[in-house]
Amino acid sequence: MTSGHAVVLRSYPEGLPRATDFEWVPETTSEPGDGQALLRILWASIDPAMRTWHSAKPGRGVVRPLGTVMKAVAVAEVVESRNSLRVGDHVVGSFGMREWCISDGADVTRVLDAGIEPRLGLGTLGHIGLTAFAGLHKVARAQAGETVLVSSAAGATGALAGQIAAAAGCRVIGIAGGPDKAAICRTEYGFDICIDRHAETDLVGAIRAAAPEGIDVFFDNVGGPTLDAAMQNMNALGRVAICGTISVRSSEPGHGPRHERLMLDKQLTVQGFLTSQFEVDYPEMLESLSLLHSEGRLHLREVVVEGAENAPLALEQLLAGEFAGKVLVRIAA
């Protein structure tokens, strides 16, 4: 038996999740049986989707029972194995916010190649990079010379989406919350322009001033009024890839302008997507991401939180907009 701790869901959030909705408790992990492996969690990811994962009324999937481990994508080291996983392998999967776990391999989404820093498997070379790449190239089909708009541009997915678009030869405009985040997008991530939405009373006009010839591709992480403003600036045959709706509660119907006529007149394509629908393309996309990363064309700020017990507060802070970049929890690395 292996003694450790885990974060568990104690109450369903009222609105956005708060640290008090979770609890840090002791957890005992059994020895691996036939077909199982013992994993030591090294790093875990804090993602906006965790809001939906722990809601009493999730936008998709089933309600997580109270008392279960906080859902999180993590990188773990195989410590003991009685299945096909090899001792010493670094694996990625939805192992949860905990220190140890038993896996039968079904929850392992990927074995990291030797030489890849484990934490990169949760960011640039993980689900964040895959999401940005899929949205830009598989969904929106961004082409060189086009103008790409990215919301929540200082967040992990938005930052990578902007850099991937720039690497493809696009002009890239970001929308971020606050002057510091807007500056990071311009100076560190290479956005041509970044709009500080907190400084704008007319976002439609701000986007039009930044892109007087219009927007060809909008990579949206936000929804709500930001999406409404972007739609007013789309070019004919423009494409909108909806990656997230962080400004809209998942369990409630949306309110706002109706875009049907605009979509018809401009022949727009508006498509929501889940990264998992492109699983067959992961090897190809990871190869492209690895090349861009090796060339120094992908950079991502990291916010490192020490200890899984601090993950609930980190999630609360992320959803409040307090972080810029990829938020990672160091558990045993």
C-alpha positions in Angstrom: 0.0 0.0 0.0 1.1 3.5 -0.8 0.1 6.5 1.3 -0.6 9.9 -0.2 -3.2 12.6 -0.6 -5.8 13.7 -3.1 -8.1 16.7 -3.7 -11.8 15.7 -3.6 -15.0 17.5 -4.6 -16.9 18.4 -1.4 -19.6 20.7 -2.8 -20.9 21.7 -6.2 -19.8 25.2 -7.1 -22.4 28.0 -7.1 -21.2 29.9 -10.1 -17.4 29.6 -10.6 -15.5 27.0 -8.6 -13.9 28.2 -5.4 -11.2 26.6 -3.3 -13.7 25.8 -0.6 -15.6 23.5 -2.9 -12.7 21.0 -2.6 -10.8 19.3 0.2 -7.3 17.8 0.6 -7.6 14.3 2.1 -5.4 11.3 2.8 -5.6 8.5 0.2 -4.2 5.0 0.3 -3.3 3.4 -3.1 -3.3 -0.4 -3.3 -0.5 -2.5 -4.9 -1.0 -3.0 -8.7 -2.8 -6.2 -9.7 -2.6 -8.1 -12.9 -3.0 -5.7 -15.8 -2.4 -2.6 -13.6 0.4 -0.2 -13.0 1.3 2.1 -10.0 1.7 5.7 -11.1 3.4 8.6 -9.2 1.9 11.9 -10.4 4.5 14.4 -11.3 2.6 17.4 -12.8 -1.0 18.2 -13.2 -2.7 20.8 -15.4 -5.2 23.5 -14.3 -7.6 24.1 -17.2 -10.7 26.3 -17.7 -12.7 23.1 -18.6 -12.4 22.1 -14.9 -15.3 24.5 -14.3 -17.6 22.3 -16.3 -16.1 19.0 -15.1 -17.1 19.8 -11.5 -20.5 21.4 -12.0 -23.8 20.0 -10.8 -25.1 20.8 -14.3 -22.2 20.2 -16.7 -22.5 21.3 -20.3 -21.6 17.7 -21.4 -20.9 14.4 -19.8 -22.2 13.2 -16.4 -22.3 14.9 -13.0 -19.3 14.0 -10.9 -20.3 12.5 -7.5 -19.3 14.4 -4.4 -16.3 12.9 -2.7 -14.6 11.9 -6.0 -11.1 13.0 -6.9 -10.8 16.4 -8.6 -10.6 15.6 -12.4 -7.3 16.8 -14.0 -5.0 15.9 -16.8 -1.6 14.9 -15.4 1.8 13.5 -16.2 2.9 10.5 -14.2 5.9 8.2 -13.8 5.3 4.5 -14.0 6.7 3.1 -10.7 5.5 -0.5 -10.8 3.9 -2.3 -13.7 2.0 -5.5 -14.4 0.7 -4.4 -17.8 2.3 -3.0 -21.0 3.5 0.2 -19.4 7.2 0.2 -18.6 8.7 1.2 -15.4 10.2 4.7 -15.8 7.8 5.7 -18.6 6.2 9.1 -18.4 2.5 8.9 -19.3 -0.3 11.5 -19.8 -3.9 10.9 -18.8 -6.9 12.0 -16.7 -5.4 10.7 -13.4 -6.8 13.4 -11.2 -5.4 15.8 -8.7 -3.6 13.3 -6.4 -0.2 12.0 -5.6 -0.5 8.3 -6.6 -2.9 6.3 -8.6 -3.5 2.8 -10.1 -4.0 2.6 -13.8 -5.1 -0.3 -16.0 -3.9 1.8 -19.0 -7.4 2.8 -20.2 -6.9 6.3 -18.8 -3.5 6.7 -20.4 -3.8 8.9 -23.5 -0.2 9.1 -24.4 3.3 7.8 -23.5 5.7 10.7 -23.8 8.7 10.2 -26.0 12.1 9.9 -24.3 13.7 13.3 -23.9 10.5 15.3 -23.6 10.3 17.3 -20.4 7.2 15.9 -18.6 5.5 19.3 -18.0 5.6 20.0 -21.8 3.2 17.1 -22.2 0.6 19.3 -20.5 1.3 22.4 -22.5 3.0 23.1 -25.8 3.4 19.4 -26.6 0.2 18.2 -24.9 -3.5 18.8 -25.0 -3.1 22.6 -25.0 -0.9 22.6 -28.1 -3.1 20.0 -29.8 -6.2 22.1 -29.1 -4.6 25.3 -30.6 -3.3 23.4 -33.6 -6.6 21.6 -34.3 -8.6 24.8 -34.0 -6.4 26.8 -36.3 -5.6 24.1 -39.0 -8.3 21.4 -38.8 -11.3 23.6 -38.0 -10.6 27.1 -39.2 -8.1 26.1 -42.0 -6.1 29.3 -41.6 -4.0 30.3 -44.6 -1.0 32.5 -45.1 -1.9 36.1 -45.6 -5.2 35.9 -43.6 -6.0 37.9 -40.5 -6.6 35.8 -37.4 -8.3 37.1 -34.2 -7.8 35.2 -30.9 -9.7 35.8 -27.7 -8.2 35.1 -24.3 -4.9 35.6 -26.1 -2.7 35.6 -23.0 -4.2 32.2 -21.8 -2.3 29.0 -22.7 -4.5 27.9 -25.6 -4.9 31.4 -27.0 -1.2 32.2 -26.8 -0.3 29.0 -28.7 -3.1 29.6 -31.2 -1.7 33.0 -32.0 1.9 31.7 -32.4 0.8 28.8 -34.6 -1.2 31.3 -36.8 1.9 33.6 -37.0 4.1 30.6 -38.0 1.6 29.9 -40.8 2.1 33.4 -42.2 -1.1 35.0 -40.8 -1.5 38.5 -39.3 -2.5 37.9 -35.7 -4.6 40.1 -33.5 -5.3 39.2 -29.9 -7.9 40.2 -27.3 -6.7 40.0 -23.6 -7.8 41.4 -20.3 -5.6 44.1 -19.0 -2.5 46.1 -20.2 0.0 43.6 -18.8 -1.6 40.7 -20.7 -1.9 42.6 -23.9 1.8 43.6 -23.6 2.8 39.9 -23.1 1.0 38.9 -26.2 2.8 41.5 -28.3 6.3 41.3 -26.8 6.6 37.6 -25.9 4.1 35.8 -28.2 4.6 37.9 -31.3 1.0 39.1 -31.8 0.9 42.0 -34.3 -1.7 43.8 -32.2 -3.4 42.9 -28.9 -6.5 44.7 -27.7 -7.0 45.3 -24.0 -10.7 44.6 -23.6 -10.7 46.3 -20.2 -9.7 49.6 -21.8 -12.4 49.4 -24.5 -16.0 50.5 -24.3 -16.6 49.7 -28.0 -15.0 46.3 -28.7 -16.6 46.1 -32.2 -14.9 49.4 -33.1 -11.6 48.3 -31.5 -11.5 45.2 -33.6 -12.4 47.2 -36.7 -9.5 49.7 -36.0 -7.1 46.8 -35.5 -8.3 45.0 -38.6 -9.8 47.5 -41.0 -9.9 44.9 -43.8 -11.8 42.5 -41.6 -11.2 39.1 -39.8 -10.8 35.9 -41.8 -10.5 33.5 -38.8 -11.7 33.9 -35.2 -10.3 31.5 -32.6 -12.7 32.0 -29.7 -12.0 30.9 -26.1 -14.5 33.3 -24.5 -18.0 33.5 -26.2 -20.6 36.0 -25.1 -20.1 39.7 -26.0 -16.6 39.0 -27.3 -18.0 36.6 -29.9 -20.7 39.1 -30.7 -18.1 41.8 -31.4 -16.0 39.6 -33.5 -18.9 38.4 -35.7 -19.5 42.0 -36.7 -16.0 42.2 -38.2 -15.9 38.9 -40.0 -15.0 38.8 -43.7 -17.1 36.9 -46.3 -16.3 33.2 -46.1 -14.8 33.7 -42.6 -14.4 30.8 -40.2 -15.1 30.9 -36.4 -13.6 28.0 -34.3 -15.3 27.9 -30.9 -12.8 26.4 -28.5 -14.3 27.6 -25.2 -17.0 29.8 -23.7 -15.4 30.9 -20.5 -17.6 34.1 -20.2 -20.8 32.0 -20.5 -22.1 29.6 -17.8 -22.2 26.2 -19.4 -25.5 25.2 -17.8 -27.6 28.2 -18.8 -28.9 29.3 -22.2 -27.1 32.2 -23.9 -28.5 35.6 -24.5 -27.4 38.2 -27.0 -27.6 39.2 -30.7 -28.7 36.7 -33.2 -26.2 36.2 -36.1 -28.2 34.0 -38.5 -28.5 36.8 -41.1 -24.9 37.8 -40.8 -23.8 34.2 -41.2 -26.0 33.8 -44.3 -25.0 37.1 -46.0 -21.2 36.5 -45.3 -21.4 32.8 -45.8 -19.6 32.2 -42.5 -18.7 28.9 -40.9 -19.1 28.7 -37.1 -17.9 25.4 -35.7 -17.4 24.3 -32.1 -14.9 21.5 -31.6 -13.4 19.1 -29.1 -9.8 18.2 -29.5 -10.6 14.5 -29.0 -12.4 14.4 -32.3 -9.0 14.7 -34.0 -7.4 11.9 -32.1 -6.4 10.1 -35.3 -4.4 13.2 -36.3 -2.5 13.5 -33.0 0.8 12.0 -34.3 0.8 14.4 -37.3 -0.1 17.4 -35.2 2.5 16.6 -32.5 5.1 16.3 -35.1 4.3 19.8 -36.4 4.2 21.2 -32.8 7.5 19.6 -32.0 9.1 21.1 -35.0 7.8 24.6 -34.2 8.9 24.2 -30.6 12.4 23.1 -31.6 12.7 26.1 -34.0 11.9 28.4 -31.1 8.6 29.5 -32.6 6.4 28.4 -29.8 6.8 29.9 -26.3 4.5 29.6 -23.4 4.7 31.3 -20.0 4.3 28.9 -17.1 2.7 29.5 -13.7 3.9 26.8 -11.4 1.9 26.0 -8.3 3.6 23.9 -5.6 1.6 21.0 -4.3 -1.7 19.4 -5.3 -3.3 20.8 -2.1 -3.1 24.2 -3.7 -4.8 23.2 -7.0 -8.3 24.4 -5.9 -7.1 27.9 -5.2 -5.2 27.9 -8.5 -8.3 27.0 -10.4 -10.2 29.8 -8.6 -7.5 32.3 -9.6 -7.3 31.0 -13.2 -11.0 31.5 -13.7 -10.8 35.0 -12.1 -8.3 35.9 -14.8 -5.3 36.3 -12.4 -2.9 34.2 -14.5 -1.2 34.6 -17.9 0.1 31.4 -19.5 -0.1 27.7 -18.6 -0.9 26.9 -15.0 0.8 23.8 -13.8 0.8 22.0 -10.4 4.1 20.5 -9.4 3.3 17.4 -7.3 6.4 15.2 -7.3 8.7 16.5 -10.1 
